[in-house]
Amino acid sequence: MRHQRLRAVFMRGGTSKAVMLRAEDLPADRGQWDAIFLHIMGSPDADGRQLDGMGGGVSSLSKVCVIGPPSRLDADVDYTFAQVAVREPLVDYGGNCGNMSSAVGPFALEEGLVPAPPDGEAVVRIHNTNTSKIIVARFPVAGGALAADGDFAIDGVAGRAAPIRLEFLDPGGARTGSLLPTGRACDELEAGDGEGAVAASCVDAANPCVFVAAADLGKTGAELADELEADAGFLERMERIRRAAAVRIGLAADPAAAARQGSVPKVAVVSAPQAAATLSGRRLAASDADICVRMISMGQPHRAVPITGAICLAVAARVPGTVPHRLCRAPAGPIRIAHPSGITLVDAAVGADGPGGALRARYGAVYRSARRLFEGRVLYRMP
């Protein structure tokens, strides 16, 4: 069978990379998308390297974004995110990728999907179809494209670039319809491993996440990815907790079903700010951060922090009674989140809908950067 060709752009968004596709170039039958995306990325790969595709062997480098015309009046484009598993023949559409969300606005502008101001600031309203939420991207434009130069730096990404502000509007209940899908700020979760219940906060903002105190699992919360990856028992328990949370919040009927949707909910251990090393060898002081997180993505320790996970963590830290609220040292204002690559600053607002009303996440905001790395055609073949 001859290779098929698709118009494609390869982009970095924050600390992730993805193949960017236009919806009009894909089959109208979405049932065909999985096979295309798997072959493009080089999955499944039992060796975990994705050498026969565009993937990079880790979850943050095994992503596809599909952008097309808006299906809502309050959006400029629709954006569908696909998380492609590395070792399994699995494509998960269960959640969004906040890092790659930063690439969607510039992609849409440079592809002519939205009007481009010759210079100044562009504002692109993005409808993420995975979560049915609106993300507003604001970024500088020079010569009708994302400004190539800037002085904004991201921990985990070399160099500096133009800043892209992402505003996640009304991010609560992205998948479950509720900010606190169990109805409580903290629950006792039984993971079914005979090790007893663990206190966990299930929060749904930008993406559903489950947060556990690192100390409750015998960790400091300052471990780097390689150390966590070497602890198979820890990763297995985190996955059991994630599956139990998926069932508790109604995303899966049973743990087996939860195993088939590995991207949501995300699971993380959190701790109070502390001195810690980063992947670059830089040392963070306890005073540099307000809370520490180590997040697991598709069964692998994340090298930084997923942006939707950071948004959810910041929102959770503003909800009294949650595990993050207890450990966070910032009572108000932006929250400095320490992760294996450094610090990510996130702003979030949570308030009640009137006296005695339910808590609602009003917004979560973060700055990222993005870069167009390659444009052309990507080859794939159908099985």
C-alpha positions as CSV (number, residue, x, y, z in Angstrom):
1,M,0.0,0.0,0.0
2,R,1.3,3.5,-0.9
3,H,1.7,6.1,1.8
4,Q,-1.0,8.7,2.2
5,R,0.0,12.3,2.7
6,L,-1.5,14.9,4.9
7,R,-0.8,18.6,5.1
8,A,0.7,19.1,8.5
9,V,2.6,21.5,10.8
10,F,4.9,20.4,13.7
11,M,4.8,22.8,16.6
12,R,6.0,23.3,20.1
13,G,3.4,24.5,22.5
14,G,4.8,25.2,26.0
15,T,6.7,22.1,27.1
16,S,5.0,19.8,24.6
17,K,5.1,19.2,20.8
18,A,2.4,18.0,18.5
19,V,1.5,17.4,14.9
20,M,-1.1,20.1,13.9
21,L,-3.7,19.1,11.3
22,R,-6.6,20.9,9.6
23,A,-10.0,19.3,10.2
24,E,-10.8,19.6,6.5
25,D,-7.9,17.3,5.5
26,L,-9.1,14.4,7.7
27,P,-11.9,11.9,7.0
28,A,-15.3,13.0,8.0
29,D,-15.7,9.6,9.7
30,R,-13.8,10.2,12.9
31,G,-13.7,6.4,13.4
32,Q,-10.8,6.5,11.0
33,W,-8.8,9.1,12.9
34,D,-7.2,6.7,15.4
35,A,-5.4,4.6,12.9
36,I,-4.1,7.7,11.1
37,F,-2.9,9.3,14.3
38,L,-1.2,6.1,15.6
39,H,0.7,5.6,12.3
40,I,1.7,9.3,12.2
41,M,3.2,9.1,15.7
42,G,4.8,5.7,15.4
43,S,2.6,3.8,17.9
44,P,2.2,1.3,19.3
45,D,5.9,0.8,20.0
46,A,6.8,-1.9,22.5
47,D,10.3,-0.3,22.9
48,G,8.7,3.0,23.8
49,R,10.7,5.1,21.3
50,Q,8.3,5.8,18.4
51,L,11.2,5.7,16.0
52,D,8.9,5.0,13.1
53,G,6.9,8.1,13.6
54,M,6.8,11.7,14.8
55,G,6.5,10.9,18.4
56,G,9.3,11.3,21.0
57,G,8.7,8.3,23.2
58,V,7.0,10.2,26.1
59,S,3.5,11.5,26.5
60,S,4.4,15.2,26.2
61,L,5.8,14.4,22.7
62,S,3.0,12.1,21.4
63,K,0.2,14.4,20.6
64,V,-2.0,15.5,17.7
65,C,-4.1,18.7,17.4
66,V,-6.9,19.1,14.9
67,I,-8.1,22.7,14.1
68,G,-11.1,23.7,12.1
69,P,-14.0,26.1,11.7
70,P,-15.9,27.0,14.9
71,S,-19.1,25.1,15.9
72,R,-20.0,27.8,18.4
73,L,-20.8,31.5,18.0
74,D,-18.5,32.5,20.8
75,A,-15.4,30.9,19.2
76,D,-13.1,31.5,16.3
77,V,-11.9,28.0,15.8
78,D,-12.7,24.5,17.0
79,Y,-9.7,22.5,18.5
80,T,-9.7,18.8,19.2
81,F,-6.8,17.2,21.1
82,A,-5.7,13.6,20.7
83,Q,-3.3,12.0,23.2
84,V,-1.5,9.1,21.4
85,A,-0.3,6.3,23.7
86,V,3.3,5.3,23.1
87,R,3.3,1.6,23.7
88,E,-0.4,0.7,23.2
89,P,-2.7,1.2,20.2
90,L,-4.7,3.8,22.0
91,V,-5.8,7.4,21.1
92,D,-7.4,9.2,24.0
93,Y,-9.7,12.2,23.4
94,G,-10.8,12.4,27.1
95,G,-9.1,15.7,27.9
96,N,-7.3,18.8,26.6
97,C,-3.6,19.6,26.5
98,G,-3.0,23.1,27.9
99,N,0.5,23.3,26.6
100,M,-0.6,22.6,23.1
101,S,-3.5,25.0,23.5
102,S,-0.9,27.8,23.3
103,A,0.0,26.7,19.7
104,V,-3.6,26.7,18.4
105,G,-4.0,30.5,18.2
106,P,-0.8,31.1,16.2
107,F,-1.5,28.0,14.0
108,A,-5.0,29.3,13.2
109,L,-3.7,32.8,12.4
110,E,-0.8,31.6,10.2
111,E,-3.0,29.1,8.4
112,G,-5.5,31.8,7.5
113,L,-8.3,30.3,9.7
114,V,-8.7,33.6,11.5
115,P,-7.9,37.2,10.4
116,A,-4.3,38.3,11.1
117,P,-3.6,41.8,12.2
118,P,-0.3,43.0,10.5
119,D,1.1,44.0,13.8
120,G,-0.1,44.3,17.4
121,E,-2.0,41.8,19.5
122,A,-4.1,38.9,18.2
123,V,-7.0,37.5,20.2
124,V,-8.2,34.0,19.2
125,R,-11.2,32.4,20.9
126,I,-10.6,28.6,20.9
127,H,-13.4,26.1,21.5
128,N,-11.8,23.0,22.9
129,T,-14.2,20.2,21.8
130,N,-12.7,17.7,24.3
131,T,-14.0,19.7,27.3
132,S,-16.6,22.0,25.6
133,K,-14.7,25.0,27.1
134,I,-13.5,28.3,25.7
135,I,-9.8,29.3,25.9
136,V,-8.8,32.8,24.9
137,A,-5.3,33.2,23.5
138,R,-3.6,36.6,23.3
139,F,-0.2,37.0,21.6
140,P,1.9,39.6,19.8
141,V,1.9,39.6,16.0
142,A,4.6,40.9,13.7
143,G,4.1,40.8,9.9
144,G,0.9,38.8,10.1
145,A,2.4,36.0,12.2
146,L,3.3,35.2,15.8
147,A,6.2,37.4,16.7
148,A,9.4,35.5,16.4
149,D,11.2,37.3,19.2
150,G,10.5,38.0,22.8
151,D,11.9,37.9,26.3
152,F,9.6,35.4,27.8
153,A,11.2,32.2,29.2
154,I,9.6,28.9,30.3
155,D,11.4,26.5,32.6
156,G,12.1,23.4,30.6
157,V,12.4,25.2,27.3
158,A,15.7,26.6,26.0
159,G,15.8,30.2,24.9
160,R,13.2,33.0,25.0
161,A,10.1,33.8,22.9
162,A,7.0,36.0,22.6
163,P,4.5,35.4,25.5
164,I,1.1,33.8,24.8
165,R,-1.5,34.4,27.5
166,L,-4.1,31.6,27.8
167,E,-7.3,32.3,29.7
168,F,-9.3,29.3,30.5
169,L,-12.8,30.7,31.0
170,D,-15.2,29.0,33.5
171,P,-13.0,25.9,33.5
172,G,-14.9,24.0,36.2
173,G,-16.7,20.8,35.3
174,A,-14.7,20.4,32.0
175,R,-15.6,16.6,31.9
176,T,-17.9,15.9,34.8
177,G,-20.0,19.0,34.9
178,S,-18.9,19.8,38.4
179,L,-15.9,21.5,40.0
180,L,-16.0,18.9,42.8
181,P,-17.4,15.8,41.1
182,T,-17.7,13.8,44.3
183,G,-19.4,16.7,46.0
184,R,-16.6,16.9,48.5
185,A,-13.2,18.7,48.7
186,C,-11.5,15.5,49.9
187,D,-12.4,11.8,49.8
188,E,-10.9,8.6,51.1
189,L,-10.1,6.5,48.0
190,E,-9.7,2.7,48.2
191,A,-7.3,1.7,45.4
192,G,-8.0,-2.0,45.9
193,D,-4.4,-2.8,46.6
194,G,-4.7,-3.8,50.2
195,E,-2.8,-0.7,51.4
196,G,-5.7,1.1,52.8
197,A,-7.5,4.3,51.8
198,V,-5.7,7.4,50.9
199,A,-7.0,11.0,51.2
200,A,-7.5,12.4,47.7
201,S,-9.1,15.5,46.2
202,C,-10.9,15.0,42.9
203,V,-11.2,18.4,41.1
204,D,-12.4,19.1,37.6
205,A,-11.1,22.3,36.2
206,A,-9.6,22.5,32.6
207,N,-9.1,18.7,33.1
208,P,-10.2,16.4,35.9
209,C,-7.3,15.6,38.3
210,V,-6.9,13.7,41.5
211,F,-4.4,15.1,44.1
212,V,-2.8,13.2,46.9
213,A,-0.3,14.4,49.5
214,A,3.2,13.0,48.6
215,A,3.9,12.1,52.2
216,D,0.8,9.8,52.3
217,L,2.5,7.7,49.6
218,G,6.0,7.8,51.2
219,K,7.4,10.5,48.9
220,T,8.9,13.9,49.6
221,G,7.4,15.5,46.5
222,A,10.8,16.7,45.4
223,E,11.8,13.5,43.4
224,L,12.7,13.9,39.8
225,A,11.1,11.9,37.0
226,D,13.9,9.2,36.7
227,E,13.6,8.4,40.5
228,L,9.8,8.1,40.2
229,E,10.1,6.1,37.0
230,A,12.4,3.6,38.8
231,D,9.8,3.0,41.5
232,A,7.4,0.6,39.8
233,G,5.4,0.1,43.0
234,F,4.7,3.8,43.3
235,L,3.6,4.1,39.7
236,E,1.4,1.1,40.0
237,R,-0.3,2.5,43.1
238,M,-0.7,5.9,41.4
239,E,-2.4,4.2,38.5
240,R,-4.7,2.3,40.8
241,I,-5.6,5.6,42.6
242,R,-6.3,7.2,39.2
243,R,-8.6,4.4,38.1
244,A,-10.4,4.4,41.4
245,A,-10.9,8.2,41.1
246,A,-12.2,7.8,37.5
247,V,-14.9,5.4,38.8
248,R,-15.7,7.6,41.8
249,I,-16.3,10.7,39.6
250,G,-18.2,8.9,36.9
251,L,-15.7,8.9,34.1
252,A,-15.5,5.1,34.0
253,A,-17.9,2.3,34.9
254,D,-15.1,0.2,36.5
255,P,-11.3,0.2,36.8
256,A,-10.9,-1.8,33.6
257,A,-12.7,0.9,31.7
258,A,-10.6,3.6,33.4
259,A,-7.5,1.8,32.2
260,R,-8.6,2.4,28.6
261,Q,-8.7,6.2,29.0
262,G,-5.3,6.9,30.5
263,S,-5.2,10.7,30.0
264,V,-8.1,11.5,32.5
265,P,-8.3,12.0,35.3
266,K,-4.7,13.0,35.7
267,V,-3.1,12.0,39.0
268,A,-0.5,13.9,41.0
269,V,1.3,14.0,44.3
270,V,1.6,17.5,45.9
271,S,3.6,18.8,48.8
272,A,4.4,22.1,50.6
273,P,7.2,24.2,49.0
274,Q,10.7,22.8,49.6
275,A,14.2,22.9,48.3
276,A,14.5,20.8,45.3
277,A,16.7,20.1,42.2
278,T,15.4,20.6,38.7
279,L,16.2,18.6,35.6
280,S,18.7,21.2,34.5
281,G,20.6,20.9,37.8
282,R,19.3,24.3,39.1
283,R,18.3,24.3,42.7
284,L,15.0,25.7,43.8
285,A,14.6,27.2,47.3
286,A,11.5,26.7,49.3
287,S,10.8,30.4,49.0
288,D,10.7,30.2,45.2
289,A,7.4,28.3,45.2
290,D,4.0,28.1,46.8
291,I,3.3,24.4,46.2
292,C,5.2,21.5,44.6
293,V,3.7,18.9,42.2
294,R,4.8,15.7,40.6
295,M,2.2,14.7,38.0
296,I,1.8,11.4,36.2
297,S,0.7,11.5,32.6
298,M,-0.3,8.3,30.7
299,G,1.6,6.3,33.3
300,Q,4.8,8.3,33.0
301,P,6.2,11.0,35.4
302,H,5.8,14.3,33.7
303,R,9.1,16.2,33.1
304,A,7.3,19.5,33.9
305,V,3.6,20.0,34.6
306,P,0.7,19.7,32.1
307,I,-0.8,23.2,31.9
308,T,-4.4,21.9,32.3
309,G,-3.0,20.1,35.4
310,A,-1.4,23.3,36.6
311,I,-4.7,25.2,36.1
312,C,-6.6,22.5,38.0
313,L,-4.0,22.5,40.8
314,A,-4.3,26.3,41.2
315,V,-8.1,26.1,41.2
316,A,-7.9,23.3,43.8
317,A,-5.6,25.4,46.0
318,R,-8.4,28.0,46.2
319,V,-11.0,25.5,47.4
320,P,-11.1,25.1,51.2
321,G,-10.7,21.6,52.4
322,T,-8.7,20.1,49.4
323,V,-5.3,18.6,49.7
324,P,-3.7,21.4,47.6
325,H,-5.4,24.1,49.7
326,R,-3.9,22.6,52.9
327,L,-0.4,22.5,51.4
328,C,-0.3,25.7,49.4
329,R,1.5,28.7,50.9
330,A,-0.2,31.5,48.8
331,P,-3.4,32.6,50.4
332,A,-4.3,34.9,47.4
333,G,-3.0,36.0,44.0
334,P,-1.0,34.0,41.4
335,I,0.4,30.6,42.6
336,R,4.0,29.6,41.9
337,I,3.9,25.8,41.1
338,A,7.2,24.0,41.5
339,H,7.7,21.0,39.2
340,P,10.7,19.0,37.9
341,S,11.7,21.6,35.3
342,G,11.3,24.7,37.5
343,I,8.4,27.0,38.2
344,T,5.1,27.7,36.5
345,L,3.1,30.8,37.5
346,V,-0.7,30.3,37.4
347,D,-3.5,32.7,38.3
348,A,-6.9,31.3,39.2
349,A,-10.1,32.7,40.7
350,V,-12.8,30.7,42.6
351,G,-15.9,32.2,44.1
352,A,-19.5,31.4,45.1
353,D,-22.4,32.0,42.9
354,G,-24.2,34.4,45.3
355,P,-24.6,34.0,49.1
356,G,-24.5,30.3,50.0
357,G,-24.1,29.4,46.4
358,A,-21.9,26.6,45.0
359,L,-18.3,27.4,44.3
360,R,-17.4,28.1,40.7
361,A,-14.0,28.4,39.0
362,R,-14.2,31.8,37.3
363,Y,-11.0,31.5,35.3
364,G,-7.5,30.1,35.2
365,A,-4.7,32.0,33.3
366,V,-1.1,31.1,32.4
367,Y,1.6,32.3,30.1
368,R,3.2,30.0,27.5
369,S,5.1,30.3,24.3
370,A,5.0,28.4,21.0
371,R,6.9,27.9,17.8
372,R,6.2,26.6,14.4
373,L,9.0,24.0,13.8
374,F,8.2,22.4,10.5
375,E,5.5,22.6,7.8
376,G,4.9,20.2,4.9
377,R,3.2,16.8,4.6
378,V,3.3,13.9,7.0
379,L,3.1,10.4,5.6
380,Y,1.0,7.5,7.0
381,R,-0.5,4.3,5.7
382,M,-3.7,2.6,6.8
383,P,-3.5,-1.0,8.1
